[in-house]
Amino acid sequence: MATQAREFRATKTPDAPGPARLTASSVERMISSWVMLGVGAAVVWGWLHRHDNAIDPHNGLGYALGIVGGTMMLILLGYPLRKRVRARARSAGSIGFWFRFHMLLGLVGPLAILYHARFSWGALNSAFALGAMIVVATSGLVGRFFYARVHRGYSGRKLEIRSLKGEMDDVLARLEERGLVRDTLIERMTAFEARAMAAGADFWSSAGAVIGLGIETRRAERRLLADLPHDGNSSDTALRGMVSDFFEAVRRAAEFAFYDRLLRLWHLLHMPLFILLIVAAVLHIVAVHMY
């Protein structure tokens, strides 16, 4: 547990060597940021040049972008289907791969459709399909925000808190002979740990814990850091860093219960919206080719 806690903090310590900070999760976040930045830049450029008439939605590149974007939106169904056949479809790729692919298509597909539509609403059937696509894409971004706060799971949060506390106890033991009252400090932190673990009793208690514990832990952290020795030696610095990491872990554990419930509610809404998008796209295609 202590080793895992050190690895976790290695990604946050400013003076840690570069290779130690490049964990798989940090690389994934870096790639995701660049993808989001690229898509955002493409949206801004397309909006600024929407009157250039370089793309015709009925012919050539514009027509192809509509087909490509619509196909990508259909492939999005691969992720929920892959989750439902876990034991039989290992050769089809991991669930993690399909999730990342799902997120990528959920950005690039709507981008292609926006270019196909030339960033304008068009006729009524086109406006309905474009509006449904924008709603679904926005819903996907909201879901990604919730998922980012719960994907490590509740057990992972508890493991992080307990391993940090255990490692802090080792350092406190070495500093106890200098007059530091170890038991008092541990008791002050344990109360917050218990409240974070109990935050998921119901929706409103978890929502209250996000705000209440967020404020209280920051106050307690400042008071506790002020009581700790700060002579500048390595033991003092390590201890202060672990105290800050502990309170940050408590806040994330409290947030997990709240965002986990929001993610479940989001799942109930996202699939009906996606079905609405499919219906709108089919109506749009029929209307375009029949009239």
Contacts in CASP RR format, 6 or more apart in sequence:
PFRMAT RR
TARGET T0000
AUTHOR 0000-0000-0000
METHOD contacts of the structure
MODEL  1
MATQAREFRATKTPDAPGPARLTASSVERMISSWVMLGVGAAVVWGWLHR
HDNAIDPHNGLGYALGIVGGTMMLILLGYPLRKRVRARARSAGSIGFWFR
FHMLLGLVGPLAILYHARFSWGALNSAFALGAMIVVATSGLVGRFFYARV
HRGYSGRKLEIRSLKGEMDDVLARLEERGLVRDTLIERMTAFEARAMAAG
ADFWSSAGAVIGLGIETRRAERRLLADLPHDGNSSDTALRGMVSDFFEAV
RRAAEFAFYDRLLRLWHLLHMPLFILLIVAAVLHIVAVHMY
1 159 0 8 1.000
1 162 0 8 1.000
1 163 0 8 1.000
1 166 0 8 1.000
1 167 0 8 1.000
2 163 0 8 1.000
2 166 0 8 1.000
2 167 0 8 1.000
2 170 0 8 1.000
4 159 0 8 1.000
4 160 0 8 1.000
4 163 0 8 1.000
5 160 0 8 1.000
5 163 0 8 1.000
5 164 0 8 1.000
5 167 0 8 1.000
5 245 0 8 1.000
6 167 0 8 1.000
7 23 0 8 1.000
8 160 0 8 1.000
8 245 0 8 1.000
9 241 0 8 1.000
9 242 0 8 1.000
9 245 0 8 1.000
10 16 0 8 1.000
10 20 0 8 1.000
10 21 0 8 1.000
10 23 0 8 1.000
11 20 0 8 1.000
11 21 0 8 1.000
11 23 0 8 1.000
11 25 0 8 1.000
11 26 0 8 1.000
12 245 0 8 1.000
13 21 0 8 1.000
28 100 0 8 1.000
32 103 0 8 1.000
35 104 0 8 1.000
35 107 0 8 1.000
36 107 0 8 1.000
39 107 0 8 1.000
39 108 0 8 1.000
39 111 0 8 1.000
42 111 0 8 1.000
43 111 0 8 1.000
43 114 0 8 1.000
46 114 0 8 1.000
46 115 0 8 1.000
46 119 0 8 1.000
47 119 0 8 1.000
50 118 0 8 1.000
50 119 0 8 1.000
50 120 0 8 1.000
53 118 0 8 1.000
55 61 0 8 1.000
55 62 0 8 1.000
55 65 0 8 1.000
55 115 0 8 1.000
55 116 0 8 1.000
55 118 0 8 1.000
56 62 0 8 1.000
56 63 0 8 1.000
57 63 0 8 1.000
57 66 0 8 1.000
57 116 0 8 1.000
57 117 0 8 1.000
57 118 0 8 1.000
58 288 0 8 1.000
62 115 0 8 1.000
62 116 0 8 1.000
63 116 0 8 1.000
65 112 0 8 1.000
65 113 0 8 1.000
65 115 0 8 1.000
65 116 0 8 1.000
66 112 0 8 1.000
66 113 0 8 1.000
66 116 0 8 1.000
68 109 0 8 1.000
68 112 0 8 1.000
69 108 0 8 1.000
69 109 0 8 1.000
69 110 0 8 1.000
69 112 0 8 1.000
69 113 0 8 1.000
69 116 0 8 1.000
70 109 0 8 1.000
70 112 0 8 1.000
70 113 0 8 1.000
70 281 0 8 1.000
72 105 0 8 1.000
72 106 0 8 1.000
72 108 0 8 1.000
72 109 0 8 1.000
72 112 0 8 1.000
73 105 0 8 1.000
73 106 0 8 1.000
73 109 0 8 1.000
73 110 0 8 1.000
73 113 0 8 1.000
73 133 0 8 1.000
73 136 0 8 1.000
73 277 0 8 1.000
73 281 0 8 1.000
74 278 0 8 1.000
75 105 0 8 1.000
76 102 0 8 1.000
76 105 0 8 1.000
76 106 0 8 1.000
76 274 0 8 1.000
78 98 0 8 1.000
78 102 0 8 1.000
79 95 0 8 1.000
79 98 0 8 1.000
79 99 0 8 1.000
79 101 0 8 1.000
79 102 0 8 1.000
80 271 0 8 1.000
82 89 0 8 1.000
82 92 0 8 1.000
82 93 0 8 1.000
82 95 0 8 1.000
82 98 0 8 1.000
83 95 0 8 1.000
83 98 0 8 1.000
85 92 0 8 1.000
86 95 0 8 1.000
92 98 0 8 1.000
103 144 0 8 1.000
106 137 0 8 1.000
106 140 0 8 1.000
107 137 0 8 1.000
110 133 0 8 1.000
110 134 0 8 1.000
110 136 0 8 1.000
110 137 0 8 1.000
113 130 0 8 1.000
113 133 0 8 1.000
114 130 0 8 1.000
117 126 0 8 1.000
117 130 0 8 1.000
121 127 0 8 1.000
121 130 0 8 1.000
122 130 0 8 1.000
123 287 0 8 1.000
125 283 0 8 1.000
125 284 0 8 1.000
125 287 0 8 1.000
125 288 0 8 1.000
126 284 0 8 1.000
126 288 0 8 1.000
128 280 0 8 1.000
128 283 0 8 1.000
128 284 0 8 1.000
129 277 0 8 1.000
129 280 0 8 1.000
129 281 0 8 1.000
129 283 0 8 1.000
129 284 0 8 1.000
131 280 0 8 1.000
132 273 0 8 1.000
132 276 0 8 1.000
132 277 0 8 1.000
132 280 0 8 1.000
132 281 0 8 1.000
133 277 0 8 1.000
133 280 0 8 1.000
133 281 0 8 1.000
135 273 0 8 1.000
135 277 0 8 1.000
136 270 0 8 1.000
136 273 0 8 1.000
136 274 0 8 1.000
136 276 0 8 1.000
136 277 0 8 1.000
139 266 0 8 1.000
139 269 0 8 1.000
139 270 0 8 1.000
139 273 0 8 1.000
140 270 0 8 1.000
142 266 0 8 1.000
143 263 0 8 1.000
143 266 0 8 1.000
143 270 0 8 1.000
146 259 0 8 1.000
146 262 0 8 1.000
146 263 0 8 1.000
146 266 0 8 1.000
147 263 0 8 1.000
149 252 0 8 1.000
149 255 0 8 1.000
149 256 0 8 1.000
149 259 0 8 1.000
150 256 0 8 1.000
150 259 0 8 1.000
150 260 0 8 1.000
150 263 0 8 1.000
153 256 0 8 1.000
154 253 0 8 1.000
154 256 0 8 1.000
154 257 0 8 1.000
154 260 0 8 1.000
157 196 0 8 1.000
157 249 0 8 1.000
157 252 0 8 1.000
157 253 0 8 1.000
157 256 0 8 1.000
158 197 0 8 1.000
158 253 0 8 1.000
160 249 0 8 1.000
160 252 0 8 1.000
160 253 0 8 1.000
161 193 0 8 1.000
161 196 0 8 1.000
161 246 0 8 1.000
161 249 0 8 1.000
161 250 0 8 1.000
161 253 0 8 1.000
164 242 0 8 1.000
164 245 0 8 1.000
164 246 0 8 1.000
164 249 0 8 1.000
165 186 0 8 1.000
165 189 0 8 1.000
165 190 0 8 1.000
165 193 0 8 1.000
165 246 0 8 1.000
167 242 0 8 1.000
168 186 0 8 1.000
168 239 0 8 1.000
168 242 0 8 1.000
168 243 0 8 1.000
168 246 0 8 1.000
169 182 0 8 1.000
169 186 0 8 1.000
171 235 0 8 1.000
171 238 0 8 1.000
171 239 0 8 1.000
171 242 0 8 1.000
172 180 0 8 1.000
172 182 0 8 1.000
172 185 0 8 1.000
172 186 0 8 1.000
172 239 0 8 1.000
173 182 0 8 1.000
174 235 0 8 1.000
175 182 0 8 1.000
175 229 0 8 1.000
175 235 0 8 1.000
175 236 0 8 1.000
175 239 0 8 1.000
176 182 0 8 1.000
178 229 0 8 1.000
180 228 0 8 1.000
180 229 0 8 1.000
185 224 0 8 1.000
185 227 0 8 1.000
185 228 0 8 1.000
188 220 0 8 1.000
188 224 0 8 1.000
189 224 0 8 1.000
189 243 0 8 1.000
189 246 0 8 1.000
189 247 0 8 1.000
192 213 0 8 1.000
192 216 0 8 1.000
192 217 0 8 1.000
192 220 0 8 1.000
192 247 0 8 1.000
192 250 0 8 1.000
193 250 0 8 1.000
195 209 0 8 1.000
195 213 0 8 1.000
195 250 0 8 1.000
195 254 0 8 1.000
196 209 0 8 1.000
196 213 0 8 1.000
196 250 0 8 1.000
196 251 0 8 1.000
196 253 0 8 1.000
196 254 0 8 1.000
197 253 0 8 1.000
198 205 0 8 1.000
199 205 0 8 1.000
199 206 0 8 1.000
199 209 0 8 1.000
199 210 0 8 1.000
199 213 0 8 1.000
199 253 0 8 1.000
199 254 0 8 1.000
199 257 0 8 1.000
199 258 0 8 1.000
200 206 0 8 1.000
200 209 0 8 1.000
200 257 0 8 1.000
200 258 0 8 1.000
200 261 0 8 1.000
203 258 0 8 1.000
203 261 0 8 1.000
206 254 0 8 1.000
206 257 0 8 1.000
206 258 0 8 1.000
206 261 0 8 1.000
207 258 0 8 1.000
208 258 0 8 1.000
209 254 0 8 1.000
209 257 0 8 1.000
209 258 0 8 1.000
210 254 0 8 1.000
210 255 0 8 1.000
210 258 0 8 1.000
213 250 0 8 1.000
213 251 0 8 1.000
213 254 0 8 1.000
214 251 0 8 1.000
214 254 0 8 1.000
217 247 0 8 1.000
217 250 0 8 1.000
217 251 0 8 1.000
218 247 0 8 1.000
220 247 0 8 1.000
221 243 0 8 1.000
221 244 0 8 1.000
221 247 0 8 1.000
224 243 0 8 1.000
225 240 0 8 1.000
225 243 0 8 1.000
225 244 0 8 1.000
228 236 0 8 1.000
228 239 0 8 1.000
228 240 0 8 1.000
228 243 0 8 1.000
229 236 0 8 1.000
230 236 0 8 1.000
230 240 0 8 1.000
END
